[in-house]
Amino acid sequence: MRERSDGRWTLPGGFADIGRSASENVIRETHEEAGLRVSATRLYSVRHKAKQPYDPDARDF
């Protein structure tokens, strides 16, 4: 999808809803951000912000 802020291309993404699986969140975010109906068949990667060298954040994404 193309970002409104700078016109560059990016993958749809956002915050995961608590209580939803990774695939449910991917399906929802892709529909919300790109207007596409997709199915998630395999997990490619998980990047857990709390386990990376980022500043502390109350949100978990």
PDB file of N, CA, C and O in Angstrom:
ATOM      1  N   MET A   1       0.840  -1.158   0.000  1.00  0.00           N
ATOM      2  CA  MET A   1       0.000   0.000   0.000  1.00  0.00           C
ATOM      3  C   MET A   1       0.883   1.216   0.000  1.00  0.00           C
ATOM      4  O   MET A   1       2.051   1.128   0.377  1.00  0.00           O
ATOM      5  N   ARG A   2       0.354   2.361  -0.416  1.00  0.00           N
ATOM      6  CA  ARG A   2       1.117   3.596  -0.463  1.00  0.00           C
ATOM      7  C   ARG A   2       0.775   4.457   0.747  1.00  0.00           C
ATOM      8  O   ARG A   2      -0.393   4.716   1.035  1.00  0.00           O
ATOM      9  N   GLU A   3       1.812   4.893   1.446  1.00  0.00           N
ATOM     10  CA  GLU A   3       1.636   5.731   2.626  1.00  0.00           C
ATOM     11  C   GLU A   3       1.167   7.127   2.230  1.00  0.00           C
ATOM     12  O   GLU A   3       1.685   7.717   1.282  1.00  0.00           O
ATOM     13  N   ARG A   4       0.196   7.643   2.950  1.00  0.00           N
ATOM     14  CA  ARG A   4      -0.290   9.002   2.692  1.00  0.00           C
ATOM     15  C   ARG A   4       0.755  10.048   3.079  1.00  0.00           C
ATOM     16  O   ARG A   4       0.866  11.093   2.438  1.00  0.00           O
ATOM     17  N   SER A   5       1.520   9.754   4.137  1.00  0.00           N
ATOM     18  CA  SER A   5       2.459  10.742   4.677  1.00  0.00           C
ATOM     19  C   SER A   5       3.599  11.073   3.725  1.00  0.00           C
ATOM     20  O   SER A   5       4.000  12.233   3.626  1.00  0.00           O
ATOM     21  N   ASP A   6       4.135  10.058   3.011  1.00  0.00           N
ATOM     22  CA  ASP A   6       5.292  10.332   2.156  1.00  0.00           C
ATOM     23  C   ASP A   6       5.188   9.729   0.758  1.00  0.00           C
ATOM     24  O   ASP A   6       6.102   9.889  -0.051  1.00  0.00           O
ATOM     25  N   GLY A   7       4.083   9.036   0.464  1.00  0.00           N
ATOM     26  CA  GLY A   7       3.887   8.468  -0.865  1.00  0.00           C
ATOM     27  C   GLY A   7       4.698   7.216  -1.141  1.00  0.00           C
ATOM     28  O   GLY A   7       4.667   6.702  -2.259  1.00  0.00           O
ATOM     29  N   ARG A   8       5.415   6.719  -0.164  1.00  0.00           N
ATOM     30  CA  ARG A   8       6.220   5.519  -0.356  1.00  0.00           C
ATOM     31  C   ARG A   8       5.382   4.260  -0.157  1.00  0.00           C
ATOM     32  O   ARG A   8       4.325   4.291   0.474  1.00  0.00           O
ATOM     33  N   TRP A   9       5.879   3.146  -0.712  1.00  0.00           N
ATOM     34  CA  TRP A   9       5.171   1.876  -0.623  1.00  0.00           C
ATOM     35  C   TRP A   9       5.594   1.120   0.624  1.00  0.00           C
ATOM     36  O   TRP A   9       6.757   1.164   1.024  1.00  0.00           O
ATOM     37  N   THR A  10       4.641   0.424   1.237  1.00  0.00           N
ATOM     38  CA  THR A  10       4.899  -0.342   2.446  1.00  0.00           C
ATOM     39  C   THR A  10       3.925  -1.510   2.539  1.00  0.00           C
ATOM     40  O   THR A  10       2.922  -1.551   1.827  1.00  0.00           O
ATOM     41  N   LEU A  11       4.222  -2.439   3.402  1.00  0.00           N
ATOM     42  CA  LEU A  11       3.277  -3.526   3.675  1.00  0.00           C
ATOM     43  C   LEU A  11       2.224  -3.034   4.655  1.00  0.00           C
ATOM     44  O   LEU A  11       2.532  -2.216   5.522  1.00  0.00           O
ATOM     45  N   PRO A  12       0.986  -3.513   4.540  1.00  0.00           N
ATOM     46  CA  PRO A  12      -0.016  -3.142   5.536  1.00  0.00           C
ATOM     47  C   PRO A  12       0.410  -3.676   6.904  1.00  0.00           C
ATOM     48  O   PRO A  12       1.013  -4.745   7.001  1.00  0.00           O
ATOM     49  N   GLY A  13       0.100  -2.943   7.928  1.00  0.00           N
ATOM     50  CA  GLY A  13       0.462  -3.399   9.256  1.00  0.00           C
ATOM     51  C   GLY A  13      -0.100  -2.492  10.322  1.00  0.00           C
ATOM     52  O   GLY A  13      -0.643  -1.426  10.029  1.00  0.00           O
ATOM     53  N   GLY A  14       0.031  -2.914  11.537  1.00  0.00           N
ATOM     54  CA  GLY A  14      -0.468  -2.125  12.643  1.00  0.00           C
ATOM     55  C   GLY A  14      -0.403  -2.913  13.927  1.00  0.00           C
ATOM     56  O   GLY A  14       0.329  -3.897  14.031  1.00  0.00           O
ATOM     57  N   PHE A  15      -1.160  -2.483  14.889  1.00  0.00           N
ATOM     58  CA  PHE A  15      -1.167  -3.125  16.193  1.00  0.00           C
ATOM     59  C   PHE A  15      -2.020  -4.377  16.165  1.00  0.00           C
ATOM     60  O   PHE A  15      -3.069  -4.416  15.523  1.00  0.00           O
ATOM     61  N   ALA A  16      -1.559  -5.401  16.868  1.00  0.00           N
ATOM     62  CA  ALA A  16      -2.327  -6.635  16.987  1.00  0.00           C
ATOM     63  C   ALA A  16      -3.378  -6.463  18.074  1.00  0.00           C
ATOM     64  O   ALA A  16      -3.099  -5.899  19.132  1.00  0.00           O
ATOM     65  N   ASP A  17      -4.579  -6.948  17.812  1.00  0.00           N
ATOM     66  CA  ASP A  17      -5.638  -6.918  18.809  1.00  0.00           C
ATOM     67  C   ASP A  17      -5.435  -8.066  19.789  1.00  0.00           C
ATOM     68  O   ASP A  17      -5.205  -9.205  19.381  1.00  0.00           O
ATOM     69  N   ILE A  18      -5.519  -7.770  21.064  1.00  0.00           N
ATOM     70  CA  ILE A  18      -5.398  -8.791  22.093  1.00  0.00           C
ATOM     71  C   ILE A  18      -6.536  -9.781  21.932  1.00  0.00           C
ATOM     72  O   ILE A  18      -7.687  -9.397  21.725  1.00  0.00           O
ATOM     73  N   GLY A  19      -6.204 -11.047  22.028  1.00  0.00           N
ATOM     74  CA  GLY A  19      -7.209 -12.094  21.919  1.00  0.00           C
ATOM     75  C   GLY A  19      -7.383 -12.630  20.513  1.00  0.00           C
ATOM     76  O   GLY A  19      -8.124 -13.591  20.309  1.00  0.00           O
ATOM     77  N   ARG A  20      -6.716 -12.028  19.540  1.00  0.00           N
ATOM     78  CA  ARG A  20      -6.775 -12.529  18.163  1.00  0.00           C
ATOM     79  C   ARG A  20      -5.454 -13.207  17.824  1.00  0.00           C
ATOM     80  O   ARG A  20      -4.398 -12.813  18.318  1.00  0.00           O
ATOM     81  N   SER A  21      -5.523 -14.213  16.988  1.00  0.00           N
ATOM     82  CA  SER A  21      -4.312 -14.906  16.565  1.00  0.00           C
ATOM     83  C   SER A  21      -3.533 -14.029  15.579  1.00  0.00           C
ATOM     84  O   SER A  21      -4.040 -13.019  15.091  1.00  0.00           O
ATOM     85  N   ALA A  22      -2.305 -14.434  15.302  1.00  0.00           N
ATOM     86  CA  ALA A  22      -1.491 -13.701  14.327  1.00  0.00           C
ATOM     87  C   ALA A  22      -2.198 -13.647  12.976  1.00  0.00           C
ATOM     88  O   ALA A  22      -2.236 -12.593  12.341  1.00  0.00           O
ATOM     89  N   SER A  23      -2.756 -14.768  12.532  1.00  0.00           N
ATOM     90  CA  SER A  23      -3.424 -14.778  11.222  1.00  0.00           C
ATOM     91  C   SER A  23      -4.670 -13.899  11.222  1.00  0.00           C
ATOM     92  O   SER A  23      -4.938 -13.215  10.235  1.00  0.00           O
ATOM     93  N   GLU A  24      -5.430 -13.907  12.307  1.00  0.00           N
ATOM     94  CA  GLU A  24      -6.621 -13.045  12.381  1.00  0.00           C
ATOM     95  C   GLU A  24      -6.229 -11.574  12.304  1.00  0.00           C
ATOM     96  O   GLU A  24      -6.905 -10.784  11.646  1.00  0.00           O
ATOM     97  N   ASN A  25      -5.149 -11.205  12.969  1.00  0.00           N
ATOM     98  CA  ASN A  25      -4.695  -9.819  12.930  1.00  0.00           C
ATOM     99  C   ASN A  25      -4.188  -9.424  11.553  1.00  0.00           C
ATOM    100  O   ASN A  25      -4.442  -8.308  11.100  1.00  0.00           O
ATOM    101  N   VAL A  26      -3.476 -10.320  10.878  1.00  0.00           N
ATOM    102  CA  VAL A  26      -2.984 -10.037   9.523  1.00  0.00           C
ATOM    103  C   VAL A  26      -4.152  -9.842   8.565  1.00  0.00           C
ATOM    104  O   VAL A  26      -4.150  -8.906   7.766  1.00  0.00           O
ATOM    105  N   ILE A  27      -5.137 -10.712   8.641  1.00  0.00           N
ATOM    106  CA  ILE A  27      -6.316 -10.614   7.766  1.00  0.00           C
ATOM    107  C   ILE A  27      -7.042  -9.292   8.011  1.00  0.00           C
ATOM    108  O   ILE A  27      -7.415  -8.602   7.063  1.00  0.00           O
ATOM    109  N   ARG A  28      -7.241  -8.943   9.269  1.00  0.00           N
ATOM    110  CA  ARG A  28      -7.945  -7.698   9.615  1.00  0.00           C
ATOM    111  C   ARG A  28      -7.157  -6.473   9.158  1.00  0.00           C
ATOM    112  O   ARG A  28      -7.720  -5.573   8.535  1.00  0.00           O
ATOM    113  N   GLU A  29      -5.869  -6.432   9.461  1.00  0.00           N
ATOM    114  CA  GLU A  29      -5.057  -5.263   9.098  1.00  0.00           C
ATOM    115  C   GLU A  29      -4.981  -5.078   7.585  1.00  0.00           C
ATOM    116  O   GLU A  29      -5.060  -3.952   7.094  1.00  0.00           O
ATOM    117  N   THR A  30      -4.830  -6.170   6.848  1.00  0.00           N
ATOM    118  CA  THR A  30      -4.755  -6.070   5.386  1.00  0.00           C
ATOM    119  C   THR A  30      -6.060  -5.531   4.827  1.00  0.00           C
ATOM    120  O   THR A  30      -6.050  -4.722   3.899  1.00  0.00           O
ATOM    121  N   HIS A  31      -7.170  -5.965   5.375  1.00  0.00           N
ATOM    122  CA  HIS A  31      -8.462  -5.458   4.904  1.00  0.00           C
ATOM    123  C   HIS A  31      -8.633  -3.984   5.276  1.00  0.00           C
ATOM    124  O   HIS A  31      -9.063  -3.181   4.449  1.00  0.00           O
ATOM    125  N   GLU A  32      -8.298  -3.631   6.512  1.00  0.00           N
ATOM    126  CA  GLU A  32      -8.452  -2.240   6.959  1.00  0.00           C
ATOM    127  C   GLU A  32      -7.552  -1.287   6.170  1.00  0.00           C
ATOM    128  O   GLU A  32      -7.988  -0.200   5.791  1.00  0.00           O
ATOM    129  N   GLU A  33      -6.324  -1.677   5.925  1.00  0.00           N
ATOM    130  CA  GLU A  33      -5.358  -0.758   5.336  1.00  0.00           C
ATOM    131  C   GLU A  33      -5.324  -0.784   3.820  1.00  0.00           C
ATOM    132  O   GLU A  33      -5.086   0.245   3.188  1.00  0.00           O
ATOM    133  N   ALA A  34      -5.560  -1.956   3.225  1.00  0.00           N
ATOM    134  CA  ALA A  34      -5.460  -2.059   1.766  1.00  0.00           C
ATOM    135  C   ALA A  34      -6.789  -2.384   1.100  1.00  0.00           C
ATOM    136  O   ALA A  34      -6.890  -2.365  -0.126  1.00  0.00           O
ATOM    137  N   GLY A  35      -7.817  -2.685   1.906  1.00  0.00           N
ATOM    138  CA  GLY A  35      -9.123  -3.013   1.323  1.00  0.00           C
ATOM    139  C   GLY A  35      -9.156  -4.366   0.649  1.00  0.00           C
ATOM    140  O   GLY A  35     -10.048  -4.632  -0.157  1.00  0.00           O
ATOM    141  N   LEU A  36      -8.201  -5.229   0.962  1.00  0.00           N
ATOM    142  CA  LEU A  36      -8.123  -6.542   0.330  1.00  0.00           C
ATOM    143  C   LEU A  36      -8.615  -7.629   1.268  1.00  0.00           C
ATOM    144  O   LEU A  36      -8.380  -7.573   2.475  1.00  0.00           O
ATOM    145  N   ARG A  37      -9.294  -8.613   0.713  1.00  0.00           N
ATOM    146  CA  ARG A  37      -9.697  -9.800   1.460  1.00  0.00           C
ATOM    147  C   ARG A  37      -8.632 -10.856   1.197  1.00  0.00           C
ATOM    148  O   ARG A  37      -8.432 -11.266   0.054  1.00  0.00           O
ATOM    149  N   VAL A  38      -7.955 -11.294   2.237  1.00  0.00           N
ATOM    150  CA  VAL A  38      -6.878 -12.269   2.101  1.00  0.00           C
ATOM    151  C   VAL A  38      -7.075 -13.407   3.086  1.00  0.00           C
ATOM    152  O   VAL A  38      -7.915 -13.329   3.982  1.00  0.00           O
ATOM    153  N   SER A  39      -6.299 -14.456   2.913  1.00  0.00           N
ATOM    154  CA  SER A  39      -6.240 -15.529   3.902  1.00  0.00           C
ATOM    155  C   SER A  39      -4.777 -15.684   4.296  1.00  0.00           C
ATOM    156  O   SER A  39      -3.878 -15.451   3.489  1.00  0.00           O
ATOM    157  N   ALA A  40      -4.554 -16.074   5.530  1.00  0.00           N
ATOM    158  CA  ALA A  40      -3.195 -16.291   6.022  1.00  0.00           C
ATOM    159  C   ALA A  40      -2.987 -17.784   6.154  1.00  0.00           C
ATOM    160  O   ALA A  40      -3.672 -18.449   6.931  1.00  0.00           O
ATOM    161  N   THR A  41      -2.040 -18.311   5.392  1.00  0.00           N
ATOM    162  CA  THR A  41      -1.826 -19.760   5.387  1.00  0.00           C
ATOM    163  C   THR A  41      -0.554 -20.190   6.104  1.00  0.00           C
ATOM    164  O   THR A  41      -0.442 -21.341   6.526  1.00  0.00           O
ATOM    165  N   ARG A  42       0.405 -19.280   6.246  1.00  0.00           N
ATOM    166  CA  ARG A  42       1.670 -19.596   6.891  1.00  0.00           C
ATOM    167  C   ARG A  42       2.217 -18.382   7.609  1.00  0.00           C
ATOM    168  O   ARG A  42       2.010 -17.250   7.174  1.00  0.00           O
ATOM    169  N   LEU A  43       2.906 -18.612   8.691  1.00  0.00           N
ATOM    170  CA  LEU A  43       3.554 -17.534   9.421  1.00  0.00           C
ATOM    171  C   LEU A  43       4.961 -17.348   8.863  1.00  0.00           C
ATOM    172  O   LEU A  43       5.761 -18.284   8.866  1.00  0.00           O
ATOM    173  N   TYR A  44       5.263 -16.155   8.388  1.00  0.00           N
ATOM    174  CA  TYR A  44       6.572 -15.859   7.807  1.00  0.00           C
ATOM    175  C   TYR A  44       7.549 -15.412   8.878  1.00  0.00           C
ATOM    176  O   TYR A  44       8.690 -15.874   8.914  1.00  0.00           O
ATOM    177  N   SER A  45       7.108 -14.518   9.749  1.00  0.00           N
ATOM    178  CA  SER A  45       8.011 -13.974  10.749  1.00  0.00           C
ATOM    179  C   SER A  45       7.221 -13.317  11.866  1.00  0.00           C
ATOM    180  O   SER A  45       6.094 -12.864  11.666  1.00  0.00           O
ATOM    181  N   VAL A  46       7.818 -13.270  13.025  1.00  0.00           N
ATOM    182  CA  VAL A  46       7.266 -12.532  14.149  1.00  0.00           C
ATOM    183  C   VAL A  46       8.382 -11.645  14.681  1.00  0.00           C
ATOM    184  O   VAL A  46       9.502 -12.102  14.908  1.00  0.00           O
ATOM    185  N   ARG A  47       8.065 -10.394  14.872  1.00  0.00           N
ATOM    186  CA  ARG A  47       9.029  -9.460  15.455  1.00  0.00           C
ATOM    187  C   ARG A  47       8.376  -8.868  16.689  1.00  0.00           C
ATOM    188  O   ARG A  47       7.446  -8.067  16.595  1.00  0.00           O
ATOM    189  N   HIS A  48       8.869  -9.268  17.827  1.00  0.00           N
ATOM    190  CA  HIS A  48       8.291  -8.832  19.087  1.00  0.00           C
ATOM    191  C   HIS A  48       9.076  -7.623  19.582  1.00  0.00           C
ATOM    192  O   HIS A  48      10.232  -7.739  19.990  1.00  0.00           O
ATOM    193  N   LYS A  49       8.431  -6.465  19.540  1.00  0.00           N
ATOM    194  CA  LYS A  49       9.125  -5.221  19.875  1.00  0.00           C
ATOM    195  C   LYS A  49       9.766  -5.265  21.258  1.00  0.00           C
ATOM    196  O   LYS A  49      10.873  -4.758  21.440  1.00  0.00           O
ATOM    197  N   ALA A  50       9.089  -5.861  22.230  1.00  0.00           N
ATOM    198  CA  ALA A  50       9.608  -5.897  23.594  1.00  0.00           C
ATOM    199  C   ALA A  50      10.910  -6.691  23.693  1.00  0.00           C
ATOM    200  O   ALA A  50      11.664  -6.524  24.651  1.00  0.00           O
ATOM    201  N   LYS A  51      11.177  -7.548  22.717  1.00  0.00           N
ATOM    202  CA  LYS A  51      12.388  -8.373  22.728  1.00  0.00           C
ATOM    203  C   LYS A  51      13.493  -7.776  21.855  1.00  0.00           C
ATOM    204  O   LYS A  51      14.527  -8.414  21.658  1.00  0.00           O
ATOM    205  N   GLN A  52      13.296  -6.582  21.338  1.00  0.00           N
ATOM    206  CA  GLN A  52      14.269  -5.927  20.457  1.00  0.00           C
ATOM    207  C   GLN A  52      14.823  -4.678  21.141  1.00  0.00           C
ATOM    208  O   GLN A  52      14.284  -4.250  22.162  1.00  0.00           O
ATOM    209  N   PRO A  53      15.877  -4.093  20.606  1.00  0.00           N
ATOM    210  CA  PRO A  53      16.502  -2.925  21.249  1.00  0.00           C
ATOM    211  C   PRO A  53      15.771  -1.606  20.953  1.00  0.00           C
ATOM    212  O   PRO A  53      16.358  -0.671  20.408  1.00  0.00           O
ATOM    213  N   TYR A  54      14.489  -1.545  21.320  1.00  0.00           N
ATOM    214  CA  TYR A  54      13.708  -0.318  21.166  1.00  0.00           C
ATOM    215  C   TYR A  54      13.478   0.309  22.520  1.00  0.00           C
ATOM    216  O   TYR A  54      13.624  -0.354  23.548  1.00  0.00           O
ATOM    217  N   ASP A  55      13.123   1.574  22.533  1.00  0.00           N
ATOM    218  CA  ASP A  55      12.749   2.226  23.781  1.00  0.00           C
ATOM    219  C   ASP A  55      11.502   1.535  24.348  1.00  0.00           C
ATOM    220  O   ASP A  55      10.668   1.049  23.583  1.00  0.00           O
ATOM    221  N   PRO A  56      11.368   1.487  25.666  1.00  0.00           N
ATOM    222  CA  PRO A  56      10.185   0.858  26.280  1.00  0.00           C
ATOM    223  C   PRO A  56       8.878   1.488  25.773  1.00  0.00           C
ATOM    224  O   PRO A  56       8.812   2.696  25.549  1.00  0.00           O
ATOM    225  N   ASP A  57       7.867   0.676  25.599  1.00  0.00           N
ATOM    226  CA  ASP A  57       6.582   1.120  25.076  1.00  0.00           C
ATOM    227  C   ASP A  57       5.503   0.283  25.744  1.00  0.00           C
ATOM    228  O   ASP A  57       5.629  -0.939  25.816  1.00  0.00           O
ATOM    229  N   ALA A  58       4.444   0.918  26.233  1.00  0.00           N
ATOM    230  CA  ALA A  58       3.354   0.190  26.886  1.00  0.00           C
ATOM    231  C   ALA A  58       2.601  -0.696  25.911  1.00  0.00           C
ATOM    232  O   ALA A  58       2.005  -1.697  26.307  1.00  0.00           O
ATOM    233  N   ARG A  59       2.626  -0.327  24.630  1.00  0.00           N
ATOM    234  CA  ARG A  59       1.947  -1.141  23.613  1.00  0.00           C
ATOM    235  C   ARG A  59       2.853  -2.316  23.240  1.00  0.00           C
ATOM    236  O   ARG A  59       4.077  -2.204  23.296  1.00  0.00           O
ATOM    237  N   ASP A  60       2.266  -3.403  22.872  1.00  0.00           N
ATOM    238  CA  ASP A  60       3.006  -4.602  22.481  1.00  0.00           C
ATOM    239  C   ASP A  60       2.690  -4.882  21.034  1.00  0.00           C
ATOM    240  O   ASP A  60       1.597  -5.346  20.710  1.00  0.00           O
ATOM    241  N   PHE A  61       3.640  -4.602  20.159  1.00  0.00           N
ATOM    242  CA  PHE A  61       3.399  -4.856  18.730  1.00  0.00           C
ATOM    243  C   PHE A  61       4.657  -5.342  18.068  1.00  0.00           C
ATOM    244  O   PHE A  61       4.657  -5.610  16.867  1.00  0.00           O
TER     245      PHE A  61
END
